[in-house]
Amino acid sequence: MQTLFDIKGKTVLITGGVHGLGRMIAEGMLRAGAKVYVTSRKADAAQAAEQELRSLGDCVALAADLATPAAAVALASEIKQREPRLHALINNAGKTWGAPLDQFPDKAWDPVFSVNVQGPFTLVRELLPALQAAGSQEEPARIINIGSLAGSVVERIGAFSYSASKAAIHHLSRVLAAEVAERHITVNVVVPGYFPTQMTAHIRKDDAEANKLIARIPLARLGHEDDIAGLCIFLCSRAGRYLTGTELYVDGGMSGCR
């Protein structure tokens, strides 16, 4: 029981791990003893994050703008050069676009799907050798795709391509889980609700809107860092080794209590 949730010594890649949910997950993983790679679109942000996160553990930050398949291939190549084995890949990097329905532009689709769906797929494909090298039947490698409540239930947030892309990554994860199970790799989706990130900043700065949101959450608060990090640590530990093809909600009850 003392090692049931232990991830010490595991190597984890978290895309978009410099800010937001990715940063919360990275800090939790580092405190739990994992070696963590994080990425950011901007080199200066990556460098600053590495300096900050190294106070918590073994962290390497890489600049990678995952807007194109070529960038995802390049990131995977960098990881494989550095690490022969990768115990966990957490596809967290995401992109959104918001506008009213009658003003929502066609150009809001390709870039959102490229980052939110194609990017994770390409990384999985390219990192299969490193993941397979780390996995065994008793202790498989892990892939965690970060989904969204907006991809599972109707959230009227005016982010049509984002919601559709998250529904897509939810189903793609199930397809991938079936595909790679025989390689001793699990694939699961973590489905967050509302957390204090940049994506909710416009709501949180307006007291009336923030109160409306809190009133919709059965547990009556936004998510905390430990809520999202703890779930990812569980999935990457021995306690989570028998789960694959699942969606785990960390949303304060917004989906399950409807």
Secondary structure, DSSP 4 states (H G I P E B T S, - for coil): -TTTT--TT-EEEETTTTSHHHHHHHHHHHHTT-EEEEEESSHHHHHHHHHHHTTTS-EEEEE--TTSHHHHHHHHHHHHHH-S--SEEEE---------GGG--GGGTHHHHIIIIIHHHHHHHHHHHHHHHH--SSS-EEEEEE--GGGTS---SS-HHHHHHHHHHHHHHHHHHHHHGGGTEEEEEEEE---SSGGGHHHHTSHHHHHHHHHHSTT-SPPPHHHHHHHHHHHHSGGGTT--S-EEEESTTTTTT-
